[in-house]
Amino acid sequence: YLLTYTPILLFADSRITALWQQWLLGVLTFAALYLAALKAPREQRLQVWTCVIVATGFEIFGSLIWGLYRYRLHNVPLFVPPGHGMVYLFGLLAAGLPVVRQHGKRVAHVILAGATAWAVAGLTVLPVITGRVDVQGALCLPVFAYFVLRSPRWALFSAIFIATGELEIVGTTLGNWAWLPIAPWTHIPSGNPPSVIAGGYCVIDASVLLSMRGLAALRARLPYRAGLKTIMASMTSTIAPRA
């Protein structure tokens, strides 16, 4: 269902002409994400909504500040942050798919092989068709490979490649957004889309995990600080001289 919603959403966005219509698509996508995550465990729901917040920051930087890619209306559409949440939720749910349970990490190896083939094609075959040499996508391949091969959450990152591959191909084909031929600042040539941009999404999702750990550590320290303040107040009242 998540993989079906994305192309329908992007098709609708490619046909609208007013910003308020795009806002409606954003509200609809937030509602779809809420309903999709409703039955997920509480910890997973927290990760999904943390991803929405973290991804918003990455989108503002990547599109509006760095300018790696530009959306059709020169903004960050309201449906993009919950769209990242959908990608993350799809990755979380992928670990329970029958194909993953049956074949285990061989699924990740097949997906990594497909990502490698796409990256190589972006440097050799696809430039003849698209007129672009996709160095940026190839540079993302080692990042993606690291997360797939070394992370215990390899199923999540493998599924992210499937989800992001679909949305990037559909989004750039329909004109929802476009990647610049040459990346600003770094001047690295890029495909439209870059082949293994899933590596960038892996960085976003790893940032979600780091954010979750930071929040957990903060929550663990708060009772200690509150208790310390109580003890210090008690000691102060005991030590203070009586009138």
C-alpha positions as CSV (number, residue, x, y, z in Angstrom):
1,Y,0.0,0.0,0.0
2,L,2.8,2.4,0.8
3,L,4.5,1.7,-2.5
4,T,1.2,2.2,-4.3
5,Y,0.4,5.5,-2.6
6,T,3.6,7.2,-3.6
7,P,3.2,7.2,-7.4
8,I,-0.5,8.2,-7.1
9,L,0.6,11.1,-4.9
10,L,3.3,12.2,-7.3
11,F,1.0,12.0,-10.3
12,A,-1.5,14.2,-8.5
13,D,1.2,16.7,-7.6
14,S,2.4,16.9,-11.2
15,R,-1.0,18.0,-12.3
16,I,-1.8,20.7,-9.8
17,T,-1.3,24.4,-10.4
18,A,-2.0,26.1,-7.1
19,L,0.0,25.9,-3.9
20,W,-3.1,25.3,-1.8
21,Q,-3.8,22.2,-3.8
22,Q,-0.3,20.9,-2.8
23,W,-1.0,21.7,0.8
24,L,-4.1,19.5,0.6
25,L,-1.9,16.7,-0.7
26,G,0.4,17.3,2.2
27,V,-2.5,17.1,4.7
28,L,-3.7,13.9,3.0
29,T,-0.2,12.4,3.2
30,F,0.1,13.2,6.9
31,A,-3.2,11.5,7.4
32,A,-2.2,8.5,5.4
33,L,1.1,8.1,7.4
34,Y,-0.8,8.4,10.7
35,L,-3.2,5.7,9.7
36,A,-0.4,3.5,8.3
37,A,1.6,3.7,11.5
38,L,-1.4,3.4,13.8
39,K,-1.0,-0.3,14.5
40,A,2.8,-0.2,14.6
41,P,4.5,-0.6,18.0
42,R,4.9,2.6,20.0
43,E,8.7,2.6,19.5
44,Q,8.4,2.3,15.8
45,R,5.8,5.1,15.6
46,L,8.1,7.4,17.6
47,Q,10.9,6.6,15.1
48,V,8.6,7.3,12.1
49,W,7.6,10.8,13.4
50,T,11.2,11.5,14.4
51,C,12.1,10.7,10.8
52,V,9.6,13.3,9.6
53,I,11.2,16.0,11.7
54,V,14.8,15.0,10.9
55,A,14.0,14.7,7.1
56,T,12.5,18.1,7.1
57,G,15.8,19.6,8.1
58,F,17.7,17.6,5.5
59,E,15.2,18.7,2.8
60,I,15.5,22.4,3.7
61,F,19.3,22.1,3.5
62,G,19.5,19.8,0.4
63,S,17.0,21.7,-1.7
64,L,16.6,25.3,-0.5
65,I,20.1,25.9,0.8
66,W,22.5,23.6,-1.1
67,G,20.3,23.3,-4.2
68,L,21.2,19.7,-5.1
69,Y,17.6,19.4,-6.5
70,R,14.7,21.7,-7.0
71,Y,11.0,21.0,-6.6
72,R,8.5,22.1,-9.3
73,L,7.1,25.0,-7.3
74,H,10.5,26.0,-5.9
75,N,9.6,25.0,-2.3
76,V,9.6,21.9,-0.1
77,P,6.1,20.4,-0.6
78,L,4.2,19.7,2.5
79,F,3.8,16.0,1.5
80,V,7.6,15.5,1.4
81,P,8.2,15.2,5.2
82,P,5.5,12.6,5.8
83,G,6.7,10.9,2.6
84,H,10.0,10.3,4.3
85,G,8.1,8.9,7.2
86,M,6.4,6.4,4.8
87,V,9.7,5.3,3.4
88,Y,11.0,4.7,6.9
89,L,7.8,2.9,7.9
90,F,8.1,0.7,4.8
91,G,11.7,-0.1,5.9
92,L,10.6,-1.0,9.4
93,L,7.8,-3.3,8.1
94,A,10.1,-5.0,5.5
95,A,11.8,-7.1,8.2
96,G,8.5,-9.0,8.7
97,L,8.0,-9.8,5.0
98,P,7.9,-13.5,4.1
99,V,10.7,-13.1,1.5
100,V,13.0,-11.7,4.2
101,R,12.1,-14.3,6.7
102,Q,12.7,-17.1,4.2
103,H,15.9,-15.9,2.6
104,G,17.4,-13.7,5.2
105,K,20.3,-11.5,4.3
106,R,20.5,-13.0,0.8
107,V,17.7,-10.5,0.0
108,A,20.1,-7.7,1.0
109,H,22.8,-9.1,-1.2
110,V,20.5,-9.2,-4.2
111,I,19.4,-5.6,-3.6
112,L,23.0,-4.5,-3.2
113,A,23.9,-6.2,-6.5
114,G,21.0,-4.3,-8.2
115,A,22.2,-1.0,-6.7
116,T,25.8,-1.7,-7.9
117,A,24.5,-2.5,-11.4
118,W,22.6,0.8,-11.4
119,A,25.6,2.8,-10.2
120,V,27.9,1.2,-12.9
121,A,25.2,1.9,-15.6
122,G,25.1,5.5,-14.5
123,L,28.8,5.8,-15.4
124,T,28.7,3.8,-18.6
125,V,25.4,3.1,-20.4
126,L,23.0,5.7,-19.1
127,P,25.0,8.7,-20.1
128,V,24.5,7.8,-23.7
129,I,20.7,7.9,-23.1
130,T,20.4,10.7,-20.6
131,G,23.4,12.8,-21.4
132,R,24.5,12.8,-17.7
133,V,27.4,11.0,-16.1
134,D,26.1,10.0,-12.6
135,V,29.1,10.3,-10.4
136,Q,27.0,11.4,-7.4
137,G,25.0,8.2,-7.5
138,A,28.1,6.1,-7.6
139,L,29.6,7.9,-4.6
140,C,26.5,7.0,-2.6
141,L,27.1,3.3,-3.3
142,P,29.8,2.7,-0.6
143,V,27.6,4.4,2.0
144,F,24.6,2.3,1.1
145,A,26.8,-0.9,1.0
146,Y,28.1,-0.1,4.5
147,F,24.6,0.1,6.0
148,V,23.4,-3.0,4.2
149,L,26.4,-5.2,5.0
150,R,27.3,-3.9,8.5
151,S,24.1,-2.7,10.1
152,P,21.9,-5.2,12.1
153,R,19.0,-3.3,10.6
154,W,20.0,-4.3,7.1
155,A,16.4,-5.2,6.2
156,L,15.3,-1.6,6.8
157,F,18.1,-0.1,4.7
158,S,17.6,-2.7,1.9
159,A,13.9,-1.8,1.8
160,I,14.7,1.9,1.7
161,F,16.5,1.3,-1.7
162,I,13.3,-0.2,-3.1
163,A,11.1,2.6,-1.8
164,T,13.4,5.5,-2.7
165,G,14.2,4.0,-6.1
166,E,10.5,4.0,-6.9
167,L,9.8,7.5,-5.7
168,E,12.9,9.0,-7.3
169,I,12.3,7.5,-10.7
170,V,8.6,8.4,-10.7
171,G,9.2,11.9,-9.2
172,T,11.9,12.9,-11.7
173,T,9.9,11.4,-14.6
174,L,6.8,13.3,-13.8
175,G,8.7,16.5,-13.1
176,N,7.9,16.8,-9.4
177,W,11.5,17.6,-8.8
178,A,14.8,17.6,-10.8
179,W,18.4,17.0,-9.8
180,L,20.9,19.6,-11.0
181,P,23.4,18.2,-13.6
182,I,26.3,19.5,-11.6
183,A,26.0,19.7,-7.8
184,P,26.6,23.2,-6.3
185,W,29.7,23.6,-4.1
186,T,31.2,20.1,-4.9
187,H,30.7,20.3,-8.7
188,I,30.1,16.6,-8.9
189,P,28.0,15.4,-11.9
190,S,24.7,13.9,-11.1
191,G,22.1,11.7,-12.7
192,N,18.4,12.6,-12.6
193,P,17.9,10.9,-10.2
194,P,21.3,9.8,-8.9
195,S,21.5,6.0,-9.0
196,V,22.0,5.0,-5.4
197,I,20.6,8.0,-3.7
198,A,19.3,5.5,-1.1
199,G,22.7,6.0,0.5
200,G,21.7,9.5,1.3
201,Y,18.4,8.3,2.8
202,C,20.4,5.8,4.9
203,V,22.2,8.8,6.4
204,I,18.9,10.4,7.2
205,D,17.6,7.2,8.8
206,A,20.8,6.7,10.8
207,S,20.3,10.3,12.0
208,V,16.9,9.2,13.3
209,L,18.5,6.4,15.3
210,L,21.0,8.8,16.8
211,S,18.2,11.3,17.6
212,M,16.3,8.5,19.3
213,R,19.4,7.5,21.4
214,G,19.9,11.1,22.4
215,L,16.3,11.5,23.5
216,A,16.6,8.2,25.5
217,A,19.8,9.4,27.2
218,L,18.1,12.7,28.0
219,R,15.1,11.0,29.5
220,A,17.4,8.8,31.6
221,R,19.3,11.8,33.0
222,L,16.2,13.9,33.9
223,P,15.1,11.8,36.9
224,Y,18.7,11.9,38.1
225,R,18.9,15.6,37.9
226,A,15.5,16.1,39.6
227,G,16.6,13.8,42.4
228,L,19.9,15.6,42.7
229,K,18.2,18.9,43.1
230,T,15.9,17.5,45.8
231,I,18.9,16.1,47.7
232,M,20.8,19.4,47.4
233,A,17.8,21.3,48.6
234,S,17.4,19.0,51.6
235,M,21.1,19.3,52.4
236,T,21.0,23.1,52.2
237,S,18.0,23.3,54.5
238,T,19.8,21.0,57.0
239,I,23.1,22.9,56.9
240,A,21.7,26.4,57.0
241,P,22.0,28.0,60.4
242,R,18.9,28.5,62.4
243,A,17.8,32.0,63.4
